[in-house]
Amino acid sequence: MKRKRWRLEEDDNKSKNWGKLEKVISEIVENEKHRLKEELCEHYKDTYREVYREYDELKKINNALEYKVNSFEQMYHKAVESRDDELIKLYKKIDFLYCVSCDDCSEPKIVCSNGHSNCKSCIENGLNSYISYQTFATKEPKCLKCQILLDEKCIASTVDSNLWGKFTSERTRMDVEEKMNKNNVTLSGNYTIKRPCCSKPMIDFEGCASLSCEYCEKSFYCAFCFKTFNDSDECHKHVSRCDYNTQPTYHIISECQIISLKQCWNNILMKQLSESLSFDLPNPVYTPDS
């Protein structure tokens, strides 16, 4: 019994000792966890501070690089602008000293209002071209680069005087011919009779001699005497009673009417030509029957 009791006490002591040992071990583990946690926090804080410090330094370096890039870009743009300005000035000097067409600098030149030089030979070539071909592009002496009109007084004093005289004479002749063409008169002798309302060329017609103009609004006229009316009925009535109409109707029904009509048109055409070309005519050759 004594031995059994001793064993129970011994087992009980062992159990108590194991409990104390477990408690001590648990405290040691907890203390180590706490210590490691503090160490890790401090290490994390130090690492974070170091990373943030490096980030701040990199940010400063990046800002400095961006500033340098912007500065270099501004310097580059200023250099390009300065270069372009210098090139423009250089080109202006070249255009002023050298002909813009043949690059000659030895002959007399005429400078346009934009500062471009045109040498005597190139200007004379343009004058000869107009004399030969009468092209609209060479009718007015222009700068060969910017196409602005040149001062004709300077041209007259620079180019050959005989050539300038031929040029102005040919240009005057072409202006007169153009004016005659506008008045429906050609130098070949093919003339066009003009309408009394709008001066447009007449066209062929048949049937009724009371004509209406497709170019003018409410415009009617007699084919015989060219008298104009605003009303179609009034025009028809007039045509039937016109002194130059050989039949009492507004329709063309006989050869006699056609002969009378042609004679009237010949007289009207001669009158229009005399007004266009400024020459006098005798009295009309046709007299209506009484």
C-alpha positions in Angstrom: 0.0 0.0 0.0 2.8 2.3 0.9 4.6 1.6 -2.4 1.4 2.3 -4.4 0.8 5.5 -2.6 4.4 6.6 -3.3 3.9 5.9 -7.0 0.7 8.0 -7.1 2.5 10.9 -5.4 5.4 10.5 -7.8 3.1 10.5 -10.8 1.3 13.5 -9.4 4.6 15.4 -9.0 5.6 14.4 -12.5 2.3 15.8 -13.8 2.8 19.0 -11.9 6.4 19.4 -13.1 5.3 18.8 -16.7 2.6 21.4 -16.4 5.2 23.9 -15.0 7.5 23.0 -17.9 4.8 23.5 -20.5 3.9 26.8 -18.9 7.6 27.9 -19.0 7.9 26.7 -22.6 4.7 28.5 -23.6 6.0 31.7 -21.9 9.3 31.4 -23.7 7.5 30.9 -27.0 5.3 33.8 -26.4 8.2 36.0 -25.5 10.1 34.9 -28.6 7.1 35.7 -30.7 6.7 39.1 -29.2 10.4 39.8 -29.6 10.5 38.6 -33.2 7.4 40.6 -34.0 9.0 43.8 -32.6 12.2 43.0 -34.5 10.2 42.5 -37.7 8.3 45.7 -37.2 11.4 47.6 -36.7 13.0 46.0 -39.7 9.9 46.7 -41.8 9.9 50.3 -40.7 13.6 50.7 -41.5 13.1 49.0 -44.9 10.1 51.3 -45.6 12.0 54.4 -44.7 14.9 53.3 -46.9 12.5 52.5 -49.9 10.7 55.8 -49.4 14.1 57.7 -49.2 15.2 56.0 -52.5 11.8 56.8 -54.1 12.1 60.4 -53.1 15.6 60.6 -54.5 14.5 58.9 -57.8 11.5 61.4 -58.0 13.9 64.3 -57.6 16.2 62.8 -60.3 13.2 62.4 -62.6 12.1 66.0 -62.0 15.6 67.2 -62.8 15.7 65.1 -66.0 12.3 66.4 -67.1 13.4 70.0 -66.5 16.6 69.3 -68.6 14.4 67.7 -71.3 12.1 70.7 -71.4 15.1 73.1 -71.4 16.7 71.1 -74.3 13.4 71.1 -76.3 13.1 74.9 -75.8 16.7 75.4 -76.9 16.1 73.1 -79.9 12.9 75.0 -81.0 14.7 78.3 -80.6 17.6 77.0 -82.6 15.2 75.8 -85.4 13.3 79.1 -85.4 16.6 81.0 -85.6 17.8 78.8 -88.4 14.5 79.2 -90.3 14.7 83.0 -89.9 18.3 83.0 -91.1 17.3 80.8 -94.1 14.5 83.1 -95.0 16.8 86.1 -94.8 19.4 84.2 -96.9 16.7 83.2 -99.5 15.5 86.9 -99.7 19.1 88.0 -100.3 19.5 85.3 -103.0 16.2 86.3 -104.6 17.2 89.9 -104.6 20.7 89.4 -106.0 20.0 86.5 -108.4 17.2 86.1 -111.1 14.5 83.8 -109.7 14.3 82.1 -113.1 17.9 81.7 -114.4 20.0 82.6 -111.3 21.9 85.2 -113.3 23.2 88.2 -111.4 25.2 90.0 -114.1 22.3 91.5 -116.2 20.1 94.5 -115.2 17.2 93.3 -113.1 13.7 94.4 -112.0 12.7 93.7 -108.4 9.1 93.1 -107.6 7.3 94.4 -104.5 8.1 91.0 -102.8 11.8 91.4 -103.3 12.3 88.9 -106.2 14.7 89.8 -109.0 13.8 89.2 -112.6 16.6 89.7 -115.1 16.4 91.6 -118.4 16.7 88.4 -120.5 13.9 86.5 -118.8 11.5 89.5 -119.0 12.3 89.9 -122.7 11.6 86.2 -123.2 8.2 86.8 -121.7 7.5 89.8 -124.0 8.6 87.8 -127.1 6.3 85.0 -126.0 3.3 87.3 -125.9 4.2 88.8 -129.2 4.4 85.3 -130.8 1.5 83.5 -129.1 -0.7 86.2 -127.4 -1.2 84.1 -124.3 -3.2 85.5 -121.4 -0.4 84.5 -118.9 2.2 86.8 -120.6 -0.2 89.7 -121.3 0.9 91.5 -118.2 4.6 91.3 -117.2 4.7 89.5 -113.9 7.3 88.3 -111.4 8.5 84.8 -112.4 8.2 83.6 -108.9 5.3 85.1 -107.1 3.3 86.2 -110.2 2.8 89.8 -108.9 2.6 92.5 -111.6 5.9 94.3 -112.3 6.2 98.0 -112.7 5.9 98.7 -116.4 7.8 102.0 -116.2 10.8 100.0 -114.8 10.4 97.4 -117.6 10.3 100.1 -120.3 13.5 101.6 -119.0 15.2 98.2 -118.7 14.4 96.1 -121.7 15.1 96.8 -125.4 12.9 99.8 -126.5 12.0 98.3 -129.8 10.9 95.1 -128.2 8.8 97.0 -125.6 7.2 99.0 -128.4 6.2 95.8 -130.3 4.8 94.3 -127.1 2.7 97.3 -126.2 1.5 97.5 -129.8 0.5 93.8 -130.0 -1.2 94.1 -126.6 -3.2 97.1 -127.7 -4.2 95.2 -130.9 -5.4 92.2 -128.9 -7.3 94.5 -126.5 -9.1 96.0 -129.4 -9.9 92.6 -130.9 -11.1 91.4 -127.5 -13.4 94.4 -127.2 -14.8 93.7 -130.7 -15.4 90.1 -129.9 -17.4 91.2 -126.8 -19.5 93.3 -129.1 -20.1 90.2 -131.3 -17.8 91.4 -134.0 -14.9 89.3 -135.3 -12.0 90.4 -137.5 -12.8 87.7 -140.0 -16.0 89.5 -141.1 -18.5 87.2 -139.4 -20.9 89.5 -137.6 -23.8 88.7 -135.3 -26.9 90.8 -135.0 -27.8 91.5 -131.4 -31.2 91.3 -129.6 -32.7 94.7 -128.7 -33.4 93.8 -125.1 -30.1 92.2 -123.8 -27.7 92.4 -126.8 -27.4 88.6 -126.9 -26.8 87.1 -130.4 -30.0 86.4 -132.4 -30.9 82.9 -133.3 -32.9 81.4 -136.2 -36.7 81.2 -135.8 -39.7 80.2 -137.8 -43.4 80.8 -137.7 -44.3 83.7 -135.5 -42.5 87.1 -135.9 -43.4 88.1 -132.4 -40.2 86.9 -130.6 -39.6 86.4 -126.9 -36.2 86.5 -125.3 -35.2 83.5 -123.2 -32.6 85.6 -121.4 -34.9 88.4 -120.2 -38.0 88.2 -118.1 -41.2 89.3 -119.9 -39.4 90.7 -122.9 -40.9 90.5 -126.4 -39.9 92.3 -129.6 -40.8 92.6 -133.2 -38.6 90.6 -135.6 -39.0 93.3 -138.3 -38.2 96.6 -136.5 -36.9 95.3 -133.1 -39.4 97.3 -131.1 -39.7 95.9 -127.6 -42.8 95.1 -125.5 -43.5 93.8 -122.0 -46.7 92.1 -123.1 -47.0 89.2 -125.6 -50.4 90.3 -127.0 -49.3 93.9 -127.6 -46.2 92.6 -129.4 -48.4 90.3 -131.6 -50.7 93.2 -132.5 -47.8 95.4 -133.4 -46.2 92.8 -135.6 -49.4 92.5 -137.6 -49.4 96.2 -138.2 -45.7 96.8 -138.5 -44.7 99.1 -141.4 -42.0 96.6 -142.4 -44.3 93.6 -142.4 -45.7 93.0 -145.9 -48.6 90.8 -144.7 -51.3 91.8 -142.1 -50.4 88.8 -139.8 -47.7 88.0 -137.3 -46.9 84.7 -139.0 -44.3 84.4 -141.7 -46.4 83.1 -144.5 -44.8 84.5 -147.7 -41.5 84.9 -149.4 -42.1 88.7 -149.6 -42.1 88.8 -145.8 -38.8 86.9 -145.7 -37.2 89.4 -148.1 -38.5 92.3 -146.1 -37.3 90.8 -142.9 -33.8 90.2 -144.3 -33.6 93.8 -145.5 -34.7 95.0 -142.0 -32.0 92.9 -140.4 -29.3 94.2 -142.8 -30.2 97.7 -141.8 -30.3 96.9 -138.1 -27.0 95.0 -138.3 -25.3 97.9 -140.1 -26.5 100.3 -137.5 -25.2 98.1 -134.7 -21.8 97.8 -136.4 -21.6 101.5 -136.9 -22.2 102.0 -133.1 -19.6 99.3 -132.2 -16.9 100.5 -134.6 -17.8 104.2 -134.4 -18.3 105.0 -138.1 -21.1 106.8 -139.9 -23.7 105.2 -142.2 -26.0 106.8 -144.8 -29.7 106.6 -144.4 -31.2 103.0 -144.5 -31.6 101.7 -148.0 -35.0 100.1 -147.4 -38.2 102.1 -147.5 -41.5 100.4 -146.6 -44.3 100.4 -149.1 -46.8 103.2 -148.6 
